């Protein structure tokens, strides 16, 4: 299980992690905190579902949200940047997407999910995945992709 591997890697590293989740609704945080000892590395996760929260708590610019939308590489990159600005974390990750079953567009169909990860002081990596179109599977795929990327970045 990827959550167990990430959990063990963070415990071993002595580094800290913060998350910002939108379409996953805290699912990644729930997986990490279900394992004992998470408080040694996990600072927390903000479920920023609305644009107002993305702006108000994470500092995502209104210009970014208007021009690119909440579901964009630009937005998840700014979500990670906001975590670095507002917390003392060493590593950060963010997710925003369309988990479905509604909300998709021709340009961003259901299952379009953007992710970003970063290590403090280095460039933020952001990308898109096309997850399964069922909501539970999309949430699981997004969470696994984010945790795998964080594990790679930490290694």
SVG drawing of the C-alpha trace seen along z (x, -y; Angstrom):
<svg xmlns="http://www.w3.org/2000/svg" viewBox="-23 -38 39 40">
<polyline fill="none" stroke="black" stroke-width="0.4" points="0.0,0.0 1.4,-3.4 0.3,-5.2 2.3,-2.8 5.4,-3.3 5.1,-7.0 4.4,-7.0 7.5,-4.9 9.6,-7.1 8.6,-10.3 9.2,-8.8 12.7,-7.7 13.5,-11.1 12.5,-13.3 10.9,-15.7 7.4,-17.1 4.4,-17.2 1.4,-19.4 -1.4,-18.8 -4.1,-20.8 -6.9,-18.6 -10.0,-19.6 -11.7,-16.8 -10.3,-14.1 -11.9,-15.7 -9.2,-14.7 -8.9,-11.1 -5.1,-11.3 -4.8,-12.8 -7.2,-10.1 -5.0,-7.3 -1.8,-8.8 -3.4,-9.5 -4.9,-6.0 -1.4,-4.8 0.2,-5.3 3.0,-7.9 1.7,-10.2 1.9,-13.1 5.7,-12.9 5.7,-14.1 2.2,-15.1 1.4,-18.8 -2.1,-18.6 -4.3,-18.9 -6.6,-21.7 -9.7,-20.6 -10.1,-23.6 -13.1,-22.6 -14.3,-26.1 -12.5,-28.8 -13.0,-31.1 -11.0,-28.7 -8.3,-28.2 -7.9,-32.0 -8.4,-32.8 -6.4,-30.0 -3.9,-29.0 -3.3,-32.3 -4.4,-31.1 -4.8,-34.2 -8.3,-35.2 -6.6,-35.8 -5.4,-32.2 -8.9,-30.9 -10.6,-33.1 -8.1,-32.4 -7.3,-28.8 -10.0,-27.5 -9.8,-25.6 -8.9,-22.5 -5.6,-23.4 -1.9,-23.0 -1.6,-26.7 -4.0,-26.3 -2.4,-23.2 1.0,-24.8 -0.3,-27.9 -1.9,-25.6 1.5,-24.0 3.2,-27.5 0.5,-28.6 1.3,-25.6 5.0,-26.6 4.1,-30.2 1.7,-29.4 3.3,-26.3 6.7,-25.2 6.5,-22.0 9.4,-20.5 7.2,-18.8 3.8,-19.7 1.2,-18.2 -2.0,-19.4 -4.9,-17.9 -7.8,-19.6 -10.0,-17.9 -13.3,-16.6 -14.1,-13.4 -17.6,-13.2 -20.1,-11.9 -20.9,-15.5 -18.9,-18.7 -16.9,-17.6 -16.5,-19.7 -15.1,-18.8 -11.7,-20.3 -11.8,-18.8 -13.9,-15.7 -14.8,-13.8 -11.7,-12.2 -9.4,-15.1 -7.3,-15.7 -4.3,-18.0 -1.7,-17.3 1.4,-19.1 4.2,-18.2 7.1,-20.2 10.1,-20.2 10.8,-23.5 13.2,-25.6 12.9,-23.6 10.6,-24.0 7.1,-22.7 6.2,-19.7 2.6,-19.8 0.8,-17.5 -2.5,-16.1 -3.9,-12.6 -7.0,-11.1 -8.5,-9.0 -11.4,-6.6 -14.8,-8.2 -16.4,-6.8 -16.1,-9.0 -14.5,-6.5 -12.1,-5.3 -11.1,-8.8 -10.5,-9.8 -8.4,-6.6 -6.4,-7.1 -5.6,-10.7 -4.6,-9.9 -2.3,-7.1 -0.7,-9.3 0.0,-12.1 1.4,-9.7 3.6,-8.0 5.0,-11.4 5.7,-12.5 7.5,-9.2 9.6,-9.7 10.4,-13.3 11.4,-12.3 13.6,-9.4"/>
</svg>
